[in-house]
Amino acid sequence: MATAIRAAFAWSMDRLVPTKLSELNPRTKSPVYLAVLFTAFWYASFLAAVYGTTFISGSFASALLAMFVWIVPGINAILLPYRRRDLYELIPKSMRKKFGIPLVSMFGIVWLLFAVPIYYLYVVWPLVAGAYGLHMTQFVVFAESQGIVTFVVIVLAGTVIYYVSRWYNARHGIDMDLVFKTVPPE
């Protein structure tokens, strides 16, 4: 709950979801709207687990979504010196390059050398092994029971939310590209 509320709070500050969600209650100094929203979401997930979905479905959907947490930072580290030269130049000179290669890119490669095999063995291989040889109707049942459908729905919902928020903010004269031109304050 705390991680979800914190992420949604940041989304609200970035105007990816309504800013009303990030309003802090003067008494509790916390985003009450987000707490209520995620409590309702948690309760709906709890009821879904009690009345039909399995724990494995939720855990595999979470593991599939973790790909964005475990793998994307390594890719970002590798690409930082080339895609965001302005941010790379903020790194102290002594930490920029070793052996002519950007140090942050080397760290990204090392990160991926550990993260990708672990992720593959924990998430991808069990799904591929379980789905191997299934007919389409069996695969759909397998995908629903293993959280693949949940993963796809969450990724599609996030994509829709992102583009709707860009469209909404553009209509109100807010350039969303400027939001992501600086390093977040955290």
Buried (B, 14 or more C-beta within 10 A) or exposed (E): EEEBBEEBBBBBBBBBBEEEBBEEEEEEEEBBBBBEBBEEEEEEEEEBEEEEBBEEBBEBBBBBBBBEEBBEBBEBBBBBBEEBEEBBEEBEEEEBBEEEEBBBBBBBEEBBEEBBEEBEEEBBEBBEEBBEEEEEEEBEEBBBBBBBBBBEEBBEEBEEEBEEBBEBBEEEEBEBEEBEEEEEEE
